[in-house]
């Protein structure tokens, strides 16, 4: 009877235990947390260190983030120096050997796309420039597709017991994503060659994808706050060369774009920029659904 009771306890214990512990993903930005969840489903637990309402360049290395990184199986970040101001400190403090640069548990999305705006020379007097190029790669869904293929492979390498699961999820995501890209491109076709002003130079990949034409930026240099003199010069430029809209990320301050919008008579369009940036951008598909619809709204 004693042996029978022990057996029943063990059987019940195994039955109640999860078949596979979720792979813990520490994502530096919301888009990569969302992508990891798409590729992993219930086999992945993804956490984002930042939100869409935060500037990903400037984040405090809080103890809560250190604890999350310490427990992670993989860190998924943009790279290209986007997180240079805070991620190295997190990695040192977390002391998790599995997610250090150079290991299979450290993944930089920018390694898998063609980078734009790579500077010919590095000069900090030119503002917040990045040696590897503009890091805001997530605004082009074709880049998301390229990163998805690489990330699915990396997840399979880290968690080989579930490799077939990640590959199957990637095939499904890739098929749905390709159809969605075709839909977005068809919807955005009337925007091709539209002149735009940007608050921060965070949209070159979006501009290339949809054929938008940037004519001015509200920051005199990347990462440098707008000045009255610079805004006045942009306004004078627009009187000679009109633009259709001003683009601003959800996390950006609205004062400069609203000032110019009122005086130039063109709309300031707030784009989600990443997952969670607007109420509609709840996932990766919603991110681009809402982005395209907000851009199309300027056609009315």
C-alpha positions as CSV (number, residue, x, y, z in Angstrom):
1,X,0.0,0.0,0.0
2,X,2.9,2.4,0.8
3,X,4.5,1.7,-2.5
4,X,1.1,2.3,-4.3
5,X,0.7,5.7,-2.5
6,X,4.2,6.8,-3.5
7,X,3.5,5.8,-7.1
8,X,0.2,7.7,-7.2
9,X,1.9,10.8,-5.8
10,X,4.6,10.7,-8.4
11,X,2.2,10.2,-11.2
12,X,0.0,13.1,-10.1
13,X,3.1,15.2,-9.7
14,X,4.3,14.6,-13.2
15,X,0.8,15.0,-14.6
16,X,0.5,18.4,-13.0
17,X,4.0,19.6,-14.1
18,X,4.5,21.5,-17.3
19,X,5.8,19.3,-20.2
20,X,8.3,22.0,-21.2
21,X,9.5,25.0,-19.3
22,X,9.1,28.2,-21.3
23,X,12.2,29.6,-22.8
24,X,12.9,33.0,-21.2
25,X,13.5,35.8,-23.7
26,X,14.8,39.2,-22.6
27,X,14.0,41.6,-25.4
28,X,15.4,45.1,-25.4
29,X,12.5,46.5,-27.4
30,X,8.8,45.6,-27.7
31,X,9.0,44.5,-31.4
32,X,11.5,41.8,-30.6
33,X,9.4,40.5,-27.6
34,X,6.4,40.4,-29.9
35,X,8.4,38.6,-32.6
36,X,9.8,36.0,-30.1
37,X,6.3,35.3,-28.9
38,X,5.1,34.8,-32.5
39,X,7.9,32.3,-33.1
40,X,7.7,30.6,-29.8
41,X,4.0,30.6,-28.8
42,X,3.5,29.0,-25.4
43,X,7.0,27.6,-25.4
44,X,8.4,31.2,-24.9
45,X,8.0,33.7,-22.2
46,X,9.1,37.1,-23.6
47,X,9.8,40.2,-21.6
48,X,10.5,43.7,-23.0
49,X,12.9,46.0,-21.2
50,X,11.4,49.1,-22.8
51,X,7.9,50.3,-23.8
52,X,6.8,52.1,-26.9
53,X,6.5,55.3,-24.8
54,X,10.2,55.3,-24.0
55,X,13.1,56.5,-26.0
56,X,15.1,53.2,-26.5
57,X,18.4,55.2,-26.5
58,X,17.9,56.3,-22.9
59,X,16.9,53.7,-20.4
60,X,17.8,53.4,-16.7
61,X,19.5,50.0,-15.8
62,X,17.0,49.3,-13.0
63,X,17.3,46.4,-10.6
64,X,14.1,44.8,-12.0
65,X,15.7,44.7,-15.4
66,X,18.9,43.2,-14.0
67,X,16.8,40.4,-12.4
68,X,15.0,39.7,-15.6
69,X,18.3,39.5,-17.6
70,X,19.8,37.3,-15.0
71,X,17.1,34.7,-15.5
72,X,17.0,34.9,-19.3
73,X,18.0,32.1,-21.7
74,X,18.4,34.6,-24.6
75,X,18.7,38.4,-25.0
76,X,17.2,39.8,-28.2
77,X,18.2,43.3,-29.0
78,X,18.5,45.7,-31.9
79,X,22.2,46.3,-31.6
80,X,23.9,48.9,-33.8
81,X,24.6,50.9,-30.6
82,X,20.9,51.6,-30.0
83,X,21.2,50.2,-26.4
84,X,24.8,51.3,-25.9
85,X,23.8,53.7,-23.1
86,X,22.3,51.0,-20.8
87,X,22.6,47.4,-22.0
88,X,26.3,46.9,-21.2
89,X,25.7,47.9,-17.6
90,X,22.8,45.5,-17.4
91,X,24.9,42.7,-18.8
92,X,27.6,43.3,-16.3
93,X,25.3,43.5,-13.3
94,X,23.2,40.5,-14.4
95,X,26.4,38.3,-14.7
96,X,24.5,35.8,-16.8
97,X,27.1,33.9,-18.8
98,X,24.5,32.6,-21.2
99,X,23.5,35.9,-22.7
100,X,26.8,37.8,-23.0
101,X,27.9,39.1,-26.4
102,X,29.6,36.4,-28.4
103,X,27.4,33.6,-27.0
104,X,24.4,31.9,-28.7
105,X,22.2,33.5,-26.1
106,X,23.0,37.0,-27.3
107,X,21.1,38.0,-30.5
108,X,21.4,41.4,-32.4
109,X,18.7,41.9,-35.0
110,X,20.6,44.5,-36.9
111,X,23.2,41.9,-38.0
112,X,20.5,40.4,-40.3
113,X,19.4,43.5,-42.3
114,X,21.0,46.0,-44.7
115,X,21.7,49.0,-42.6
116,X,21.0,52.6,-43.8
117,X,22.7,55.8,-43.0
118,X,26.1,54.3,-42.2
119,X,28.3,57.3,-41.5
120,X,31.3,57.9,-43.7
121,X,33.1,59.2,-40.6
122,X,32.4,59.3,-36.9
123,X,32.1,62.7,-35.3
124,X,30.0,63.2,-32.2
125,X,29.7,66.9,-33.1
126,X,27.2,65.6,-35.7
127,X,24.9,64.4,-33.0
128,X,23.7,61.0,-31.9
129,X,25.1,59.0,-34.9
130,X,25.7,55.2,-34.9
131,X,28.8,53.6,-36.4
132,X,26.8,50.7,-37.8
133,X,24.0,52.8,-39.3
134,X,20.5,53.9,-38.3
135,X,19.3,51.4,-35.8
136,X,15.5,51.9,-36.2
137,X,15.2,48.8,-38.5
138,X,11.7,47.8,-37.2
139,X,9.8,50.3,-39.3
140,X,10.2,48.2,-42.4
141,X,8.3,44.9,-42.2
142,X,10.7,43.3,-44.7
143,X,13.4,43.7,-42.0
144,X,11.1,42.0,-39.5
145,X,10.9,39.0,-41.9
146,X,14.7,38.7,-42.2
147,X,15.1,38.9,-38.4
148,X,12.4,36.3,-37.9
149,X,14.2,33.7,-40.0
150,X,17.4,34.3,-38.0
151,X,15.7,34.4,-34.6
152,X,13.7,31.2,-35.3
153,X,17.0,29.4,-36.1
154,X,18.7,30.8,-33.0
155,X,15.8,29.7,-30.7
156,X,16.0,26.2,-32.2
157,X,19.7,26.1,-31.5
158,X,19.3,27.2,-27.8
159,X,16.3,24.9,-27.3
160,X,16.9,21.9,-29.6
161,X,14.2,19.8,-28.0
162,X,11.7,22.2,-29.4
163,X,13.4,23.0,-32.7
164,X,10.6,21.6,-34.9
165,X,8.1,23.8,-33.0
166,X,10.0,27.0,-33.7
167,X,10.5,26.1,-37.3
168,X,6.8,25.3,-37.8
169,X,5.8,28.6,-36.1
170,X,8.2,30.5,-38.3
171,X,6.7,29.0,-41.5
172,X,3.3,30.0,-40.3
173,X,4.3,33.5,-39.4
174,X,6.3,33.9,-42.6
175,X,3.3,33.0,-44.8
176,X,0.9,35.3,-42.9
177,X,3.5,38.1,-42.9
178,X,4.1,37.9,-46.6
179,X,0.4,38.3,-47.3
180,X,0.2,41.2,-44.9
181,X,3.2,43.0,-46.6
182,X,1.5,42.8,-49.9
183,X,-1.7,44.3,-48.4
184,X,0.2,47.1,-46.7
185,X,2.1,48.0,-49.9
186,X,-1.1,48.1,-51.9
187,X,-2.8,50.3,-49.3
188,X,0.2,52.7,-49.1
189,X,0.8,53.0,-52.9
190,X,-0.8,56.5,-53.2
191,X,1.8,57.7,-50.7
192,X,4.8,57.0,-52.9
193,X,7.0,60.0,-53.4
194,X,5.2,62.0,-50.7
195,X,7.4,64.7,-49.1
196,X,7.7,64.3,-45.3
197,X,9.3,66.1,-42.4
198,X,10.5,63.9,-39.5
199,X,10.9,64.9,-35.9
200,X,13.8,62.5,-35.3
201,X,15.5,60.6,-38.0
202,X,13.9,57.4,-37.0
203,X,12.1,56.5,-40.2
204,X,14.6,55.9,-43.0
205,X,13.6,52.2,-43.3
206,X,9.9,53.1,-43.5
207,X,10.7,55.8,-46.0
208,X,12.6,53.4,-48.3
209,X,9.9,50.8,-48.0
210,X,7.0,53.1,-48.9
211,X,8.8,55.5,-51.2
212,X,8.4,58.5,-48.9
213,X,10.7,61.4,-49.4
214,X,12.2,63.1,-46.3
215,X,12.8,66.8,-46.9
216,X,13.6,68.1,-43.4
217,X,14.1,67.0,-39.8
218,X,13.0,69.0,-36.7
219,X,16.2,68.0,-34.8
220,X,19.1,70.1,-36.1
221,X,21.2,67.0,-35.5
222,X,20.2,63.5,-34.5
223,X,19.3,63.5,-30.8
224,X,19.7,67.3,-30.4
225,X,16.6,69.1,-29.3
226,X,14.9,71.4,-31.7
227,X,15.7,75.1,-31.4
228,X,13.5,78.1,-32.4
229,X,15.9,79.1,-35.0
230,X,16.0,75.7,-36.6
231,X,12.2,75.3,-36.6
232,X,11.9,78.7,-38.2
233,X,14.4,77.7,-41.0
234,X,12.4,74.5,-41.6
235,X,9.2,76.5,-41.8
236,X,10.8,78.8,-44.4
237,X,12.0,75.7,-46.3
238,X,8.5,74.3,-46.4
239,X,7.1,77.5,-47.8
240,X,9.4,76.9,-50.8
241,X,9.1,73.1,-50.9
242,X,5.8,72.0,-49.2
243,X,5.6,68.6,-47.4
244,X,2.5,66.5,-46.9
245,X,3.0,65.6,-43.2
246,X,5.3,65.6,-40.2
247,X,6.2,62.2,-38.7
248,X,6.7,61.7,-35.0
249,X,7.2,58.5,-33.0
250,X,4.8,57.8,-30.1
251,X,7.5,58.4,-27.5
252,X,8.6,61.8,-28.8
253,X,7.6,65.1,-27.3
254,X,4.9,66.8,-29.4
255,X,5.8,70.5,-29.0
256,X,8.1,70.9,-32.1
257,X,5.9,69.0,-34.5
258,X,2.7,70.7,-33.3
259,X,4.4,74.1,-33.6
260,X,5.3,73.4,-37.2
261,X,2.0,71.7,-38.0
262,X,0.1,74.8,-37.0
263,X,2.2,77.2,-39.0
264,X,2.8,75.1,-42.1
265,X,-0.7,73.9,-42.3
266,X,0.2,70.2,-42.6
267,X,-0.7,67.3,-40.2
268,X,1.6,65.9,-37.5
269,X,1.2,62.2,-37.8
270,X,2.0,60.2,-34.6
271,X,3.2,56.7,-35.6
272,X,3.3,53.8,-33.1
273,X,7.0,53.1,-34.1
274,X,6.8,49.8,-32.2
275,X,4.3,47.4,-30.6
276,X,2.3,49.3,-28.0
277,X,2.8,52.7,-29.4
278,X,-0.9,53.2,-30.1
279,X,-4.0,51.3,-28.9
280,X,-4.3,49.6,-32.3
281,X,-0.6,48.5,-32.4
282,X,-1.1,45.5,-30.0
283,X,1.1,43.1,-32.0
284,X,3.3,43.2,-35.0
285,X,0.5,43.0,-37.5
286,X,-1.4,45.8,-35.7
287,X,1.8,47.9,-35.7
288,X,1.9,48.1,-39.5
289,X,-1.9,48.0,-39.9
290,X,-2.1,51.2,-37.8
291,X,1.1,52.8,-39.3
292,X,-0.3,52.5,-42.8
293,X,-3.7,53.7,-41.9
294,X,-2.3,56.8,-40.1
295,X,-0.2,57.6,-43.1
296,X,-3.2,57.1,-45.4
297,X,-5.2,59.5,-43.3
298,X,-3.2,62.4,-44.7
299,X,-4.7,61.7,-48.2
300,X,-8.1,62.9,-47.1
